[in-house]
């Protein structure tokens, strides 16, 4: 059985003995059963959200891909900026601690 057998289960492609075998296995393997049930829920939610058929226009998918990649790039860029701010803040705090230690050691 291939690694993505659960896709066949979700799509109802297993019939007869194969389906019974998967059903028996999933009943005895709680993790597999949970995965299958969760995926069935996700599938039904996605189907509810899609009102129309997806277009077969290649330009639509190119734009969709571009929008997704742009969003990912913007998110990663914002995370890099946040990380730089955190590093700068931590460096500032470390410098303050060093200065405080220096002045504390001078008074003793």
C-alpha positions in Angstrom: 0.0 0.0 0.0 1.4 3.4 -0.9 2.1 6.1 1.7 -0.8 8.3 0.8 -3.4 5.5 1.1 -5.7 7.8 3.1 -6.3 9.9 0.0 -7.9 6.9 -1.6 -10.0 6.4 1.5 -11.2 10.0 1.4 -12.0 9.8 -2.3 -13.8 6.5 -1.9 -11.5 4.7 -4.3 -11.1 1.6 -2.2 -13.7 -1.0 -2.8 -14.4 -4.5 -1.6 -11.5 -6.3 0.2 -9.2 -3.3 0.0 -11.7 -1.1 1.8 -12.4 -3.7 4.4 -8.7 -4.1 5.1 -8.2 -0.3 5.5 -11.3 -0.1 7.7 -10.1 -2.9 9.9 -6.6 -1.3 10.2 -7.9 2.1 10.9 -10.2 0.8 13.7 -7.2 -0.9 15.4 -4.8 2.0 14.9 -6.3 5.0 16.7 -4.0 7.5 15.2 -4.9 6.5 11.7 -8.6 6.6 12.5 -8.2 10.1 14.0 -6.3 11.3 10.8 -9.0 9.9 8.5 -11.8 11.5 10.5 -10.1 14.8 10.7 -9.4 14.8 7.0 -13.0 13.9 6.2 -14.0 17.0 8.3 -11.5 19.2 6.4 -12.7 17.9 3.1 -16.3 18.7 3.9 -15.4 22.2 5.1 -13.5 22.9 1.9 -16.3 21.6 -0.2 -18.7 24.0 1.6 -16.4 26.9 1.0 -16.1 26.3 -2.8 -19.3 27.7 -4.3 -18.3 27.6 -7.9 -16.2 25.4 -10.0 -12.6 26.5 -10.2 -11.7 28.1 -13.5 -9.6 26.2 -16.1 -7.9 29.5 -17.0 -4.1 29.1 -16.7 -3.8 32.9 -16.1 -6.0 32.5 -13.0 -3.6 29.9 -11.5 -0.6 32.0 -12.3 -2.1 35.0 -10.6 -3.1 32.8 -7.6 0.4 31.4 -7.4 1.9 34.9 -7.6 -0.4 36.1 -4.9 0.4 33.2 -2.6 4.2 33.6 -3.1 3.9 37.4 -2.6 2.1 36.8 0.7 4.7 34.3 1.8 7.5 36.7 0.9 5.8 39.6 2.8 5.3 37.4 5.8 8.9 36.2 5.8 10.1 39.8 5.4 8.0 41.0 8.3 9.4 38.1 10.4 12.9 39.1 9.5 12.2 42.7 10.5 10.7 41.5 13.8 13.7 39.3 14.5 16.1 42.2 13.8 14.1 44.4 16.2 14.2 41.6 18.9 18.0 41.2 18.4 18.5 44.9 18.6 16.4 45.1 21.8 18.3 42.2 23.3 21.6 43.8 22.4 20.5 47.1 24.0 19.4 45.2 27.2 22.7 43.4 27.3 24.6 46.6 26.9 22.6 48.1 29.8 23.5 45.1 32.0 27.2 45.4 31.1 27.1 49.2 32.0 25.3 48.5 35.2 27.8 45.8 36.2 30.7 48.1 35.4 29.3 50.9 37.6 28.4 48.5 40.3 32.0 47.1 40.3 33.4 50.6 40.5 31.6 51.5 43.7 33.0 48.5 45.7 
